Amino acid sequence: MLVVDEFEAAAERLRIAPLSGAIYHQTAFRSVRRLLLPRIRYHIYYEAYEASGLVRIVAFWHVARRRGPRL
């Protein structure tokens, strides 16, 4: 399934290079990044925690929605 394959590839990319997405929203307390999945036209919005090596996905959003999610 295309969506699953694209999502798994993106998850692997984030595992290897968690800061590879562009910064989407940043405050003093959090930094949300965005990674485009071009074949299915979705963005993954996520937070990367360098100290622990964790990535927390906060939204999975289609580009046709025009605006990004409320974070």
DORO-830083 format. One record per residue (C-alpha): residue number from 1; residue in one letter; x, y, z. Coordinates in pm, 1 decimal. Layout:
[NUM a [X Y Z]]
...
// end
This chain:
[1 m [0.0 0.0 0.0]]
[2 l [145.1 333.6 -108.7]]
[3 v [53.7 530.0 205.2]]
[4 v [205.2 270.4 437.0]]
[5 d [521.8 240.2 226.8]]
[6 e [568.6 617.4 210.4]]
[7 f [504.3 657.9 582.6]]
[8 e [747.7 379.2 673.8]]
[9 a [1017.3 533.6 451.7]]
[10 a [962.9 871.2 620.7]]
[11 a [977.1 710.3 965.8]]
[12 e [1309.2 550.1 876.2]]
[13 r [1440.9 883.9 750.8]]
[14 l [1339.9 1048.1 1077.9]]
[15 r [1505.2 767.5 1274.3]]
[16 i [1832.8 830.1 1093.9]]
[17 a [1813.4 1209.3 1062.1]]
[18 p [1547.2 1348.9 1297.5]]
[19 l [1630.7 1711.4 1217.5]]
[20 s [1588.8 1663.7 841.8]]
[21 g [1245.4 1825.3 828.1]]
[22 a [1200.4 2199.0 794.2]]
[23 i [1106.6 2397.9 1104.3]]
[24 y [734.4 2473.3 1082.3]]
[25 h [653.9 2629.3 1421.2]]
[26 q [891.5 2727.9 1697.0]]
[27 t [843.0 2868.3 2045.4]]
[28 a [1063.7 2883.2 2351.3]]
[29 f [920.3 2550.2 2464.7]]
[30 r [887.3 2343.4 2148.3]]
[31 s [996.7 2317.3 1788.7]]
[32 v [770.3 2144.6 1538.1]]
[33 r [918.9 2029.7 1210.1]]
[34 r [749.2 1930.3 887.0]]
[35 l [848.0 1658.8 642.6]]
[36 l [678.6 1621.0 303.4]]
[37 l [586.7 1277.2 170.3]]
[38 p [580.0 1376.8 -197.2]]
[39 r [418.3 1073.1 -359.4]]
[40 i [108.6 1086.2 -139.2]]
[41 r [116.1 1464.2 -75.6]]
[42 y [103.9 1447.5 302.6]]
[43 h [315.2 1624.3 561.7]]
[44 i [431.6 1471.0 885.8]]
[45 y [450.2 1730.8 1162.8]]
[46 y [676.2 1617.6 1443.5]]
[47 e [896.2 1711.9 1736.2]]
[48 a [1249.9 1574.5 1762.2]]
[49 y [1414.0 1533.3 2101.6]]
[50 e [1787.9 1514.7 2041.4]]
[51 a [1884.2 1426.3 2397.6]]
[52 s [1671.5 1112.0 2404.4]]
[53 g [1671.5 1037.8 2031.3]]
[54 l [1290.8 1031.1 2022.0]]
[55 v [1059.9 1167.5 1753.7]]
[56 r [697.5 1244.8 1838.2]]
[57 i [456.8 1280.4 1546.8]]
[58 v [194.2 1544.3 1623.1]]
[59 a [2.0 1549.8 1291.6]]
[60 f [-32.3 1374.7 956.4]]
[61 w [-180.5 1631.4 719.3]]
[62 h [-270.9 1637.2 347.8]]
[63 v [-145.8 1937.3 149.0]]
[64 a [-491.4 1990.3 -7.4]]
[65 r [-611.6 2119.3 328.9]]
[66 r [-414.7 2437.1 246.6]]
[67 r [-338.2 2535.7 605.0]]
[68 g [-131.9 2333.8 844.5]]
[69 p [-273.6 2188.1 1166.1]]
[70 r [-326.4 2386.3 1483.5]]
[71 l [-37.2 2304.3 1708.1]]
// end
